[in-house]
């Protein structure tokens, strides 16, 4: 009886993981991360190092 309960819980968890993975994948398609600011900051810091 205990083994059946464990298997049921594991099956439920794996299903939840699949749902979460699908939700994350869907979110990833909708999220756009702006990259230019990071590049500008890194180039400025490099120039500062050259000055010193």
PyMOL Python script that loads the backbone (N, CA, C, O; Angstrom):
from pymol import cmd

cmd.read_pdbstr("""\
ATOM      1  N   UNK A   1       0.841  -1.200   0.000  1.00  0.00           N
ATOM      2  CA  UNK A   1       0.000   0.000   0.000  1.00  0.00           C
ATOM      3  C   UNK A   1       0.876   1.250   0.000  1.00  0.00           C
ATOM      4  O   UNK A   1       0.592   2.220  -0.702  1.00  0.00           O
ATOM      5  N   UNK A   2       1.956   1.211   0.807  1.00  0.00           N
ATOM      6  CA  UNK A   2       2.833   2.380   0.881  1.00  0.00           C
ATOM      7  C   UNK A   2       3.504   2.635  -0.465  1.00  0.00           C
ATOM      8  O   UNK A   2       3.640   3.783  -0.888  1.00  0.00           O
ATOM      9  N   UNK A   3       3.923   1.560  -1.138  1.00  0.00           N
ATOM     10  CA  UNK A   3       4.586   1.729  -2.432  1.00  0.00           C
ATOM     11  C   UNK A   3       3.641   2.385  -3.437  1.00  0.00           C
ATOM     12  O   UNK A   3       4.059   3.250  -4.207  1.00  0.00           O
ATOM     13  N   UNK A   4       2.378   1.983  -3.433  1.00  0.00           N
ATOM     14  CA  UNK A   4       1.408   2.581  -4.355  1.00  0.00           C
ATOM     15  C   UNK A   4       1.265   4.074  -4.070  1.00  0.00           C
ATOM     16  O   UNK A   4       1.188   4.882  -4.996  1.00  0.00           O
ATOM     17  N   UNK A   5       1.230   4.437  -2.787  1.00  0.00           N
ATOM     18  CA  UNK A   5       1.086   5.846  -2.416  1.00  0.00           C
ATOM     19  C   UNK A   5       2.305   6.637  -2.879  1.00  0.00           C
ATOM     20  O   UNK A   5       2.172   7.737  -3.416  1.00  0.00           O
ATOM     21  N   UNK A   6       3.495   6.073  -2.668  1.00  0.00           N
ATOM     22  CA  UNK A   6       4.717   6.754  -3.102  1.00  0.00           C
ATOM     23  C   UNK A   6       4.713   6.945  -4.612  1.00  0.00           C
ATOM     24  O   UNK A   6       5.046   8.018  -5.114  1.00  0.00           O
ATOM     25  N   UNK A   7       4.336   5.901  -5.324  1.00  0.00           N
ATOM     26  CA  UNK A   7       4.320   6.006  -6.792  1.00  0.00           C
ATOM     27  C   UNK A   7       3.337   7.079  -7.238  1.00  0.00           C
ATOM     28  O   UNK A   7       3.595   7.820  -8.186  1.00  0.00           O
ATOM     29  N   UNK A   8       2.180   7.155  -6.524  1.00  0.00           N
ATOM     30  CA  UNK A   8       1.181   8.155  -6.897  1.00  0.00           C
ATOM     31  C   UNK A   8       1.747   9.555  -6.668  1.00  0.00           C
ATOM     32  O   UNK A   8       1.555  10.447  -7.495  1.00  0.00           O
ATOM     33  N   UNK A   9       2.443   9.749  -5.548  1.00  0.00           N
ATOM     34  CA  UNK A   9       3.014  11.064  -5.252  1.00  0.00           C
ATOM     35  C   UNK A   9       4.084  11.428  -6.273  1.00  0.00           C
ATOM     36  O   UNK A   9       4.147  12.568  -6.734  1.00  0.00           O
ATOM     37  N   UNK A  10       4.922  10.461  -6.624  1.00  0.00           N
ATOM     38  CA  UNK A  10       5.988  10.722  -7.600  1.00  0.00           C
ATOM     39  C   UNK A  10       5.377  11.077  -8.950  1.00  0.00           C
ATOM     40  O   UNK A  10       5.844  11.997  -9.621  1.00  0.00           O
ATOM     41  N   UNK A  11       4.343  10.356  -9.347  1.00  0.00           N
ATOM     42  CA  UNK A  11       3.686  10.646 -10.620  1.00  0.00           C
ATOM     43  C   UNK A  11       3.091  12.051 -10.596  1.00  0.00           C
ATOM     44  O   UNK A  11       3.158  12.772 -11.591  1.00  0.00           O
ATOM     45  N   UNK A  12       2.509  12.442  -9.461  1.00  0.00           N
ATOM     46  CA  UNK A  12       1.923  13.776  -9.342  1.00  0.00           C
ATOM     47  C   UNK A  12       3.011  14.836  -9.421  1.00  0.00           C
ATOM     48  O   UNK A  12       2.841  15.857 -10.088  1.00  0.00           O
ATOM     49  N   UNK A  13       4.131  14.595  -8.740  1.00  0.00           N
ATOM     50  CA  UNK A  13       5.232  15.562  -8.762  1.00  0.00           C
ATOM     51  C   UNK A  13       5.794  15.707 -10.166  1.00  0.00           C
ATOM     52  O   UNK A  13       6.044  16.822 -10.624  1.00  0.00           O
ATOM     53  N   UNK A  14       5.994  14.590 -10.852  1.00  0.00           N
ATOM     54  CA  UNK A  14       6.565  14.660 -12.197  1.00  0.00           C
ATOM     55  C   UNK A  14       5.626  15.425 -13.126  1.00  0.00           C
ATOM     56  O   UNK A  14       6.081  16.165 -13.998  1.00  0.00           O
ATOM     57  N   UNK A  15       4.309  15.247 -12.941  1.00  0.00           N
ATOM     58  CA  UNK A  15       3.342  15.983 -13.753  1.00  0.00           C
ATOM     59  C   UNK A  15       3.442  17.477 -13.475  1.00  0.00           C
ATOM     60  O   UNK A  15       3.377  18.293 -14.393  1.00  0.00           O
ATOM     61  N   UNK A  16       3.602  17.832 -12.190  1.00  0.00           N
ATOM     62  CA  UNK A  16       3.733  19.247 -11.834  1.00  0.00           C
ATOM     63  C   UNK A  16       5.005  19.826 -12.438  1.00  0.00           C
ATOM     64  O   UNK A  16       5.010  20.959 -12.918  1.00  0.00           O
ATOM     65  N   UNK A  17       6.088  19.042 -12.413  1.00  0.00           N
ATOM     66  CA  UNK A  17       7.349  19.520 -12.985  1.00  0.00           C
ATOM     67  C   UNK A  17       7.185  19.791 -14.478  1.00  0.00           C
ATOM     68  O   UNK A  17       7.689  20.788 -14.994  1.00  0.00           O
ATOM     69  N   UNK A  18       6.476  18.899 -15.164  1.00  0.00           N
ATOM     70  CA  UNK A  18       6.250  19.093 -16.599  1.00  0.00           C
ATOM     71  C   UNK A  18       5.444  20.365 -16.835  1.00  0.00           C
ATOM     72  O   UNK A  18       5.727  21.124 -17.762  1.00  0.00           O
ATOM     73  N   UNK A  19       4.427  20.595 -15.983  1.00  0.00           N
ATOM     74  CA  UNK A  19       3.611  21.803 -16.127  1.00  0.00           C
ATOM     75  C   UNK A  19       4.461  23.046 -15.908  1.00  0.00           C
ATOM     76  O   UNK A  19       4.336  24.025 -16.645  1.00  0.00           O
ATOM     77  N   UNK A  20       5.329  23.011 -14.892  1.00  0.00           N
ATOM     78  CA  UNK A  20       6.188  24.165 -14.600  1.00  0.00           C
ATOM     79  C   UNK A  20       7.151  24.399 -15.755  1.00  0.00           C
ATOM     80  O   UNK A  20       7.352  25.536 -16.180  1.00  0.00           O
ATOM     81  N   UNK A  21       7.744  23.328 -16.261  1.00  0.00           N
ATOM     82  CA  UNK A  21       8.693  23.462 -17.367  1.00  0.00           C
ATOM     83  C   UNK A  21       8.004  24.086 -18.579  1.00  0.00           C
ATOM     84  O   UNK A  21       8.580  24.940 -19.254  1.00  0.00           O
ATOM     85  N   UNK A  22       6.773  23.658 -18.852  1.00  0.00           N
ATOM     86  CA  UNK A  22       6.036  24.211 -19.986  1.00  0.00           C
ATOM     87  C   UNK A  22       5.733  25.691 -19.751  1.00  0.00           C
ATOM     88  O   UNK A  22       5.824  26.501 -20.673  1.00  0.00           O
ATOM     89  N   UNK A  23       5.374  26.039 -18.515  1.00  0.00           N
ATOM     90  CA  UNK A  23       5.067  27.436 -18.200  1.00  0.00           C
ATOM     91  C   UNK A  23       6.315  28.300 -18.340  1.00  0.00           C
ATOM     92  O   UNK A  23       6.250  29.408 -18.873  1.00  0.00           O
ATOM     93  N   UNK A  24       7.455  27.793 -17.861  1.00  0.00           N
ATOM     94  CA  UNK A  24       8.706  28.548 -17.963  1.00  0.00           C
ATOM     95  C   UNK A  24       9.080  28.738 -19.428  1.00  0.00           C
ATOM     96  O   UNK A  24       9.514  29.819 -19.826  1.00  0.00           O
ATOM     97  N   UNK A  25       8.913  27.693 -20.227  1.00  0.00           N
ATOM     98  CA  UNK A  25       9.238  27.795 -21.650  1.00  0.00           C
ATOM     99  C   UNK A  25       8.344  28.841 -22.308  1.00  0.00           C
ATOM    100  O   UNK A  25       8.812  29.626 -23.132  1.00  0.00           O
ATOM    101  N   UNK A  26       7.060  28.858 -21.947  1.00  0.00           N
ATOM    102  CA  UNK A  26       6.138  29.838 -22.519  1.00  0.00           C
ATOM    103  C   UNK A  26       6.534  31.244 -22.085  1.00  0.00           C
ATOM    104  O   UNK A  26       6.488  32.181 -22.883  1.00  0.00           O
ATOM    105  N   UNK A  27       6.922  31.390 -20.819  1.00  0.00           N
ATOM    106  CA  UNK A  27       7.347  32.707 -20.332  1.00  0.00           C
ATOM    107  C   UNK A  27       8.597  33.165 -21.068  1.00  0.00           C
ATOM    108  O   UNK A  27       8.700  34.326 -21.464  1.00  0.00           O
ATOM    109  N   UNK A  28       9.542  32.257 -21.249  1.00  0.00           N
ATOM    110  CA  UNK A  28      10.801  32.608 -21.904  1.00  0.00           C
ATOM    111  C   UNK A  28      10.570  33.172 -23.297  1.00  0.00           C
ATOM    112  O   UNK A  28      11.302  34.057 -23.738  1.00  0.00           O
ATOM    113  N   UNK A  29       9.550  32.663 -23.999  1.00  0.00           N
ATOM    114  CA  UNK A  29       9.279  33.156 -25.349  1.00  0.00           C
ATOM    115  C   UNK A  29       8.768  34.592 -25.313  1.00  0.00           C
ATOM    116  O   UNK A  29       8.932  35.331 -26.283  1.00  0.00           O
ATOM    117  N   UNK A  30       8.148  34.993 -24.198  1.00  0.00           N
ATOM    118  CA  UNK A  30       7.532  36.320 -24.117  1.00  0.00           C
ATOM    119  C   UNK A  30       8.453  37.359 -23.496  1.00  0.00           C
ATOM    120  O   UNK A  30       8.191  38.558 -23.600  1.00  0.00           O
ATOM    121  N   UNK A  31       9.532  36.914 -22.849  1.00  0.00           N
ATOM    122  CA  UNK A  31      10.409  37.861 -22.142  1.00  0.00           C
ATOM    123  C   UNK A  31      11.546  38.298 -23.060  1.00  0.00           C
ATOM    124  O   UNK A  31      12.231  37.464 -23.652  1.00  0.00           O
ATOM    125  N   UNK A  32      11.742  39.609 -23.174  1.00  0.00           N
ATOM    126  CA  UNK A  32      12.853  40.143 -23.966  1.00  0.00           C
ATOM    127  C   UNK A  32      13.754  40.942 -23.035  1.00  0.00           C
ATOM    128  O   UNK A  32      13.308  41.897 -22.399  1.00  0.00           O
ATOM    129  N   UNK A  33      15.013  40.554 -22.956  1.00  0.00           N
ATOM    130  CA  UNK A  33      15.947  41.233 -22.047  1.00  0.00           C
ATOM    131  C   UNK A  33      16.775  42.240 -22.838  1.00  0.00           C
ATOM    132  O   UNK A  33      17.500  41.841 -23.749  1.00  0.00           O
ATOM    133  N   UNK A  34      16.690  43.538 -22.521  1.00  0.00           N
ATOM    134  CA  UNK A  34      17.481  44.545 -23.236  1.00  0.00           C
ATOM    135  C   UNK A  34      18.964  44.395 -22.911  1.00  0.00           C
ATOM    136  O   UNK A  34      19.341  44.378 -21.739  1.00  0.00           O
ATOM    137  N   UNK A  35      19.808  44.286 -23.935  1.00  0.00           N
ATOM    138  CA  UNK A  35      21.228  44.056 -23.698  1.00  0.00           C
ATOM    139  C   UNK A  35      22.100  45.304 -23.859  1.00  0.00           C
ATOM    140  O   UNK A  35      23.154  45.362 -23.225  1.00  0.00           O
ATOM    141  N   UNK A  36      21.730  46.315 -24.671  1.00  0.00           N
ATOM    142  CA  UNK A  36      22.630  47.464 -24.890  1.00  0.00           C
ATOM    143  C   UNK A  36      23.146  48.118 -23.610  1.00  0.00           C
ATOM    144  O   UNK A  36      24.343  48.395 -23.543  1.00  0.00           O
ATOM    145  N   UNK A  37      22.319  48.386 -22.578  1.00  0.00           N
ATOM    146  CA  UNK A  37      22.833  49.059 -21.374  1.00  0.00           C
ATOM    147  C   UNK A  37      24.023  48.321 -20.763  1.00  0.00           C
ATOM    148  O   UNK A  37      25.005  48.951 -20.369  1.00  0.00           O
ATOM    149  N   UNK A  38      23.943  46.998 -20.681  1.00  0.00           N
ATOM    150  CA  UNK A  38      25.032  46.224 -20.082  1.00  0.00           C
ATOM    151  C   UNK A  38      26.307  46.404 -20.904  1.00  0.00           C
ATOM    152  O   UNK A  38      27.393  46.561 -20.344  1.00  0.00           O
ATOM    153  N   UNK A  39      26.177  46.381 -22.223  1.00  0.00           N
ATOM    154  CA  UNK A  39      27.353  46.544 -23.071  1.00  0.00           C
ATOM    155  C   UNK A  39      27.969  47.919 -22.890  1.00  0.00           C
ATOM    156  O   UNK A  39      29.193  48.047 -22.866  1.00  0.00           O
ATOM    157  N   UNK A  40      27.133  48.962 -22.760  1.00  0.00           N
ATOM    158  CA  UNK A  40      27.653  50.323 -22.586  1.00  0.00           C
ATOM    159  C   UNK A  40      28.409  50.423 -21.268  1.00  0.00           C
ATOM    160  O   UNK A  40      29.483  51.021 -21.211  1.00  0.00           O
ATOM    161  N   UNK A  41      27.858  49.847 -20.220  1.00  0.00           N
ATOM    162  CA  UNK A  41      28.519  49.918 -18.912  1.00  0.00           C
ATOM    163  C   UNK A  41      29.882  49.240 -18.965  1.00  0.00           C
ATOM    164  O   UNK A  41      30.857  49.767 -18.430  1.00  0.00           O
ATOM    165  N   UNK A  42      29.957  48.076 -19.606  1.00  0.00           N
ATOM    166  CA  UNK A  42      31.217  47.339 -19.621  1.00  0.00           C
ATOM    167  C   UNK A  42      32.272  48.116 -20.414  1.00  0.00           C
ATOM    168  O   UNK A  42      33.440  48.135 -20.025  1.00  0.00           O
ATOM    169  N   UNK A  43      31.876  48.756 -21.520  1.00  0.00           N
ATOM    170  CA  UNK A  43      32.849  49.501 -22.322  1.00  0.00           C
ATOM    171  C   UNK A  43      33.340  50.722 -21.542  1.00  0.00           C
ATOM    172  O   UNK A  43      34.520  51.065 -21.615  1.00  0.00           O
ATOM    173  N   UNK A  44      32.442  51.385 -20.792  1.00  0.00           N
ATOM    174  CA  UNK A  44      32.851  52.551 -19.994  1.00  0.00           C
ATOM    175  C   UNK A  44      33.852  52.138 -18.918  1.00  0.00           C
ATOM    176  O   UNK A  44      34.847  52.828 -18.693  1.00  0.00           O
ATOM    177  N   UNK A  45      33.589  51.016 -18.258  1.00  0.00           N
ATOM    178  CA  UNK A  45      34.493  50.583 -17.189  1.00  0.00           C
ATOM    179  C   UNK A  45      35.856  50.239 -17.779  1.00  0.00           C
ATOM    180  O   UNK A  45      36.882  50.474 -17.141  1.00  0.00           O
ATOM    181  N   UNK A  46      35.877  49.688 -18.982  1.00  0.00           N
ATOM    182  CA  UNK A  46      37.156  49.373 -19.615  1.00  0.00           C
ATOM    183  C   UNK A  46      37.942  50.653 -19.896  1.00  0.00           C
ATOM    184  O   UNK A  46      39.157  50.689 -19.701  1.00  0.00           O
ATOM    185  N   UNK A  47      37.260  51.698 -20.349  1.00  0.00           N
ATOM    186  CA  UNK A  47      37.935  52.969 -20.625  1.00  0.00           C
ATOM    187  C   UNK A  47      38.514  53.547 -19.335  1.00  0.00           C
ATOM    188  O   UNK A  47      39.633  54.060 -19.328  1.00  0.00           O
ATOM    189  N   UNK A  48      37.755  53.463 -18.248  1.00  0.00           N
ATOM    190  CA  UNK A  48      38.250  53.983 -16.967  1.00  0.00           C
ATOM    191  C   UNK A  48      39.540  53.274 -16.575  1.00  0.00           C
ATOM    192  O   UNK A  48      40.486  53.908 -16.107  1.00  0.00           O
ATOM    193  N   UNK A  49      39.577  51.963 -16.765  1.00  0.00           N
ATOM    194  CA  UNK A  49      40.778  51.205 -16.408  1.00  0.00           C
ATOM    195  C   UNK A  49      41.961  51.669 -17.254  1.00  0.00           C
ATOM    196  O   UNK A  49      43.081  51.770 -16.754  1.00  0.00           O
ATOM    197  N   UNK A  50      41.716  51.951 -18.536  1.00  0.00           N
ATOM    198  CA  UNK A  50      42.807  52.391 -19.411  1.00  0.00           C
ATOM    199  C   UNK A  50      43.348  53.743 -18.955  1.00  0.00           C
ATOM    200  O   UNK A  50      44.555  53.980 -19.001  1.00  0.00           O
ATOM    201  N   UNK A  51      42.448  54.638 -18.512  1.00  0.00           N
ATOM    202  CA  UNK A  51      42.891  55.968 -18.063  1.00  0.00           C
ATOM    203  C   UNK A  51      43.825  55.833 -16.863  1.00  0.00           C
ATOM    204  O   UNK A  51      44.831  56.537 -16.771  1.00  0.00           O
ATOM    205  N   UNK A  52      43.490  54.935 -15.953  1.00  0.00           N
ATOM    206  CA  UNK A  52      44.335  54.775 -14.757  1.00  0.00           C
ATOM    207  C   UNK A  52      45.526  53.895 -15.121  1.00  0.00           C
ATOM    208  O   UNK A  52      46.375  53.622 -14.272  1.00  0.00           O
TER     209      UNK A  52
END
""", "prot")
cmd.dss("prot")
cmd.show_as("cartoon", "prot")
cmd.util.cbc("prot")
cmd.orient("prot")
